[in-house]
Amino acid sequence: MSADLLKDWSTELVRLIDEDKSDAAAGDDFAKGRKFGLGEALSLLQQEARAFGIDAASIGLPRRMA
């Protein structure tokens, strides 16, 4: 697996999770829980990127989660 392919895959994964999180922003308790869970997934990806020395912005993650 090439480094470019892995970077493209991770960037797209982050984009899709973030998009799903935005879509879940409004709604009932289930939607609120889904938004929280997706936010936790993004936070975990951010922590792991930092642990592996990956620039979070290079794969579409904000440096700090809001």
Beta strands, then each sheet from edge to edge (+ up, - down):
end
